[in-house]
Amino acid sequence: MASGLAVITTDWNSNKEFIHNNFNGKIVQPNNSVSLAEAIDFYSFHRDSLLEHRMNSINSAKEYHADTLLPRYLQTLN
């Protein structure tokens, strides 16, 4: 996300906590090559959405930066 990529991933483990479908990427069905191909095709033909999702990825990644998280942790400890 910090690299400015629209992420294509499966609904595995905690991915939905970081990747929000149609916001900063696409969540596809596990073990489904058709679903993966559809997500790739979507970004190939919808460049505006690709650029929007890339910017959303960059902004989402900022939420996990140490400068953002450390003050929250310190406040919780106090």
PyMOL CGO cylinders between C-alpha atoms (Angstrom):
from pymol import cmd
from pymol.cgo import CYLINDER

trace = [
    CYLINDER, 0.00, 0.00, 0.00, 2.80, 2.43, 0.84, 0.3, 1, 1, 1, 1, 1, 1,
    CYLINDER, 2.80, 2.43, 0.84, 4.15, 1.89, -2.68, 0.3, 1, 1, 1, 1, 1, 1,
    CYLINDER, 4.15, 1.89, -2.68, 0.96, 3.30, -4.13, 0.3, 1, 1, 1, 1, 1, 1,
    CYLINDER, 0.96, 3.30, -4.13, -0.44, 0.07, -5.46, 0.3, 1, 1, 1, 1, 1, 1,
    CYLINDER, -0.44, 0.07, -5.46, -4.04, -0.95, -5.80, 0.3, 1, 1, 1, 1, 1, 1,
    CYLINDER, -4.04, -0.95, -5.80, -3.87, -4.28, -4.00, 0.3, 1, 1, 1, 1, 1, 1,
    CYLINDER, -3.87, -4.28, -4.00, -5.51, -7.43, -5.31, 0.3, 1, 1, 1, 1, 1, 1,
    CYLINDER, -5.51, -7.43, -5.31, -5.77, -10.03, -2.57, 0.3, 1, 1, 1, 1, 1, 1,
    CYLINDER, -5.77, -10.03, -2.57, -7.95, -12.84, -1.26, 0.3, 1, 1, 1, 1, 1, 1,
    CYLINDER, -7.95, -12.84, -1.26, -10.10, -12.76, 1.85, 0.3, 1, 1, 1, 1, 1, 1,
    CYLINDER, -10.10, -12.76, 1.85, -7.48, -14.52, 3.95, 0.3, 1, 1, 1, 1, 1, 1,
    CYLINDER, -7.48, -14.52, 3.95, -6.41, -13.95, 7.51, 0.3, 1, 1, 1, 1, 1, 1,
    CYLINDER, -6.41, -13.95, 7.51, -6.67, -10.20, 8.28, 0.3, 1, 1, 1, 1, 1, 1,
    CYLINDER, -6.67, -10.20, 8.28, -6.57, -8.81, 4.74, 0.3, 1, 1, 1, 1, 1, 1,
    CYLINDER, -6.57, -8.81, 4.74, -10.01, -7.20, 5.07, 0.3, 1, 1, 1, 1, 1, 1,
    CYLINDER, -10.01, -7.20, 5.07, -8.68, -5.07, 7.92, 0.3, 1, 1, 1, 1, 1, 1,
    CYLINDER, -8.68, -5.07, 7.92, -6.26, -3.38, 5.53, 0.3, 1, 1, 1, 1, 1, 1,
    CYLINDER, -6.26, -3.38, 5.53, -7.70, -3.78, 2.04, 0.3, 1, 1, 1, 1, 1, 1,
    CYLINDER, -7.70, -3.78, 2.04, -11.19, -2.41, 1.51, 0.3, 1, 1, 1, 1, 1, 1,
    CYLINDER, -11.19, -2.41, 1.51, -12.82, -3.73, -1.63, 0.3, 1, 1, 1, 1, 1, 1,
    CYLINDER, -12.82, -3.73, -1.63, -13.26, -1.04, -4.28, 0.3, 1, 1, 1, 1, 1, 1,
    CYLINDER, -13.26, -1.04, -4.28, -11.49, 1.54, -2.10, 0.3, 1, 1, 1, 1, 1, 1,
    CYLINDER, -11.49, 1.54, -2.10, -7.77, 0.69, -2.07, 0.3, 1, 1, 1, 1, 1, 1,
    CYLINDER, -7.77, 0.69, -2.07, -7.90, -2.59, -3.94, 0.3, 1, 1, 1, 1, 1, 1,
    CYLINDER, -7.90, -2.59, -3.94, -9.92, -5.65, -4.82, 0.3, 1, 1, 1, 1, 1, 1,
    CYLINDER, -9.92, -5.65, -4.82, -10.65, -8.70, -2.69, 0.3, 1, 1, 1, 1, 1, 1,
    CYLINDER, -10.65, -8.70, -2.69, -11.05, -11.80, -4.81, 0.3, 1, 1, 1, 1, 1, 1,
    CYLINDER, -11.05, -11.80, -4.81, -12.28, -15.28, -3.99, 0.3, 1, 1, 1, 1, 1, 1,
    CYLINDER, -12.28, -15.28, -3.99, -9.56, -17.70, -2.84, 0.3, 1, 1, 1, 1, 1, 1,
    CYLINDER, -9.56, -17.70, -2.84, -8.50, -20.35, -5.35, 0.3, 1, 1, 1, 1, 1, 1,
    CYLINDER, -8.50, -20.35, -5.35, -10.53, -18.69, -8.10, 0.3, 1, 1, 1, 1, 1, 1,
    CYLINDER, -10.53, -18.69, -8.10, -8.49, -17.72, -11.12, 0.3, 1, 1, 1, 1, 1, 1,
    CYLINDER, -8.49, -17.72, -11.12, -11.56, -16.24, -12.83, 0.3, 1, 1, 1, 1, 1, 1,
    CYLINDER, -11.56, -16.24, -12.83, -12.08, -13.85, -9.91, 0.3, 1, 1, 1, 1, 1, 1,
    CYLINDER, -12.08, -13.85, -9.91, -8.41, -12.87, -10.07, 0.3, 1, 1, 1, 1, 1, 1,
    CYLINDER, -8.41, -12.87, -10.07, -8.58, -12.31, -13.82, 0.3, 1, 1, 1, 1, 1, 1,
    CYLINDER, -8.58, -12.31, -13.82, -11.69, -10.15, -13.41, 0.3, 1, 1, 1, 1, 1, 1,
    CYLINDER, -11.69, -10.15, -13.41, -9.91, -7.93, -10.87, 0.3, 1, 1, 1, 1, 1, 1,
    CYLINDER, -9.91, -7.93, -10.87, -6.91, -7.54, -13.17, 0.3, 1, 1, 1, 1, 1, 1,
    CYLINDER, -6.91, -7.54, -13.17, -9.20, -6.79, -16.13, 0.3, 1, 1, 1, 1, 1, 1,
    CYLINDER, -9.20, -6.79, -16.13, -11.08, -4.24, -14.05, 0.3, 1, 1, 1, 1, 1, 1,
    CYLINDER, -11.08, -4.24, -14.05, -7.93, -2.23, -13.43, 0.3, 1, 1, 1, 1, 1, 1,
    CYLINDER, -7.93, -2.23, -13.43, -6.85, -2.64, -17.05, 0.3, 1, 1, 1, 1, 1, 1,
    CYLINDER, -6.85, -2.64, -17.05, -10.06, -1.06, -18.34, 0.3, 1, 1, 1, 1, 1, 1,
    CYLINDER, -10.06, -1.06, -18.34, -10.86, 1.36, -15.51, 0.3, 1, 1, 1, 1, 1, 1,
    CYLINDER, -10.86, 1.36, -15.51, -7.75, 3.52, -15.21, 0.3, 1, 1, 1, 1, 1, 1,
    CYLINDER, -7.75, 3.52, -15.21, -9.56, 6.21, -13.22, 0.3, 1, 1, 1, 1, 1, 1,
    CYLINDER, -9.56, 6.21, -13.22, -10.46, 3.65, -10.55, 0.3, 1, 1, 1, 1, 1, 1,
    CYLINDER, -10.46, 3.65, -10.55, -6.91, 2.34, -10.58, 0.3, 1, 1, 1, 1, 1, 1,
    CYLINDER, -6.91, 2.34, -10.58, -5.51, 5.80, -9.90, 0.3, 1, 1, 1, 1, 1, 1,
    CYLINDER, -5.51, 5.80, -9.90, -8.09, 6.47, -7.19, 0.3, 1, 1, 1, 1, 1, 1,
    CYLINDER, -8.09, 6.47, -7.19, -7.39, 3.16, -5.46, 0.3, 1, 1, 1, 1, 1, 1,
    CYLINDER, -7.39, 3.16, -5.46, -3.64, 3.79, -5.67, 0.3, 1, 1, 1, 1, 1, 1,
    CYLINDER, -3.64, 3.79, -5.67, -4.03, 7.14, -3.91, 0.3, 1, 1, 1, 1, 1, 1,
    CYLINDER, -4.03, 7.14, -3.91, -6.33, 5.55, -1.34, 0.3, 1, 1, 1, 1, 1, 1,
    CYLINDER, -6.33, 5.55, -1.34, -3.65, 2.91, -0.69, 0.3, 1, 1, 1, 1, 1, 1,
    CYLINDER, -3.65, 2.91, -0.69, -1.03, 5.57, -0.02, 0.3, 1, 1, 1, 1, 1, 1,
    CYLINDER, -1.03, 5.57, -0.02, -3.36, 7.42, 2.34, 0.3, 1, 1, 1, 1, 1, 1,
    CYLINDER, -3.36, 7.42, 2.34, -4.38, 4.17, 4.07, 0.3, 1, 1, 1, 1, 1, 1,
    CYLINDER, -4.38, 4.17, 4.07, -0.73, 3.21, 4.63, 0.3, 1, 1, 1, 1, 1, 1,
    CYLINDER, -0.73, 3.21, 4.63, -0.17, 6.49, 6.49, 0.3, 1, 1, 1, 1, 1, 1,
    CYLINDER, -0.17, 6.49, 6.49, -2.52, 5.22, 9.21, 0.3, 1, 1, 1, 1, 1, 1,
    CYLINDER, -2.52, 5.22, 9.21, 0.05, 2.52, 10.06, 0.3, 1, 1, 1, 1, 1, 1,
    CYLINDER, 0.05, 2.52, 10.06, 3.14, 4.75, 10.07, 0.3, 1, 1, 1, 1, 1, 1,
    CYLINDER, 3.14, 4.75, 10.07, 5.05, 4.90, 13.36, 0.3, 1, 1, 1, 1, 1, 1,
    CYLINDER, 5.05, 4.90, 13.36, 4.49, 8.67, 13.59, 0.3, 1, 1, 1, 1, 1, 1,
    CYLINDER, 4.49, 8.67, 13.59, 0.76, 8.00, 13.64, 0.3, 1, 1, 1, 1, 1, 1,
    CYLINDER, 0.76, 8.00, 13.64, 0.67, 4.88, 15.80, 0.3, 1, 1, 1, 1, 1, 1,
    CYLINDER, 0.67, 4.88, 15.80, 3.27, 5.68, 18.45, 0.3, 1, 1, 1, 1, 1, 1,
    CYLINDER, 3.27, 5.68, 18.45, 1.34, 8.62, 20.00, 0.3, 1, 1, 1, 1, 1, 1,
    CYLINDER, 1.34, 8.62, 20.00, -1.75, 6.41, 20.19, 0.3, 1, 1, 1, 1, 1, 1,
    CYLINDER, -1.75, 6.41, 20.19, 0.18, 3.67, 21.98, 0.3, 1, 1, 1, 1, 1, 1,
    CYLINDER, 0.18, 3.67, 21.98, 1.76, 6.12, 24.39, 0.3, 1, 1, 1, 1, 1, 1,
    CYLINDER, 1.76, 6.12, 24.39, -1.62, 7.67, 25.17, 0.3, 1, 1, 1, 1, 1, 1,
    CYLINDER, -1.62, 7.67, 25.17, -3.03, 4.21, 25.89, 0.3, 1, 1, 1, 1, 1, 1,
    CYLINDER, -3.03, 4.21, 25.89, -0.16, 3.45, 28.28, 0.3, 1, 1, 1, 1, 1, 1,
    CYLINDER, -0.16, 3.45, 28.28, -0.59, 6.68, 30.24, 0.3, 1, 1, 1, 1, 1, 1,
]
cmd.load_cgo(trace, "trace")
